[in-house]
């Protein structure tokens, strides 16, 4: 099985690129959202860790944002509770898809949490900073302060770019992205 890990800045279009491969995708952000909305055990653990912020179920993302903005240590508390479950879900996804030729891992902290394996193919999604900012501002719960805090937990973009096997330029046009993904997929399959 070929594992493709997707890296890039927040808002660079990693999830769209991941889906464009046409293979099973493990989207960590989506899995986290499911936990917040459907997992009472997570709610109880987060309520215990952050009682001033987590007061109702399902967990409201804006309450987590408040907790993180009030104290960066709260992000560590959240990660300590959530990340082990996400890792478990990813392992289940990999087991379930072990006969697939390719799987795509859309995990924001892929390198930081040492989730990548030596033979993984790492793809960096590159996009212009102005385009990313424009897209982020359109997001429903966009908060520039939270983005800054989250970036502190991530490797610098230049390091992610250097550690990548391939770079895909995302100009945010569907045709261009799909064409670039198709070319890249050919290269990956030839070199596999």
LINGINOR-V848498 format. One record per helix or strand. SS is the DSSP state (helix for helix, strand for strand). FROM is the first residue (numbers start at 1). TO is the last residue. If there is no record, write none. Layout:
{{SS FROM TO} {SS FROM TO}}
This chain:
{{strand 2 8} {helix 14 20} {strand 24 27} {helix 28 38} {helix 40 49} {helix 61 70} {helix 73 96} {strand 102 106} {strand 121 126} {helix 129 138} {helix 144 151} {helix 157 163} {strand 166 169} {helix 174 191}}
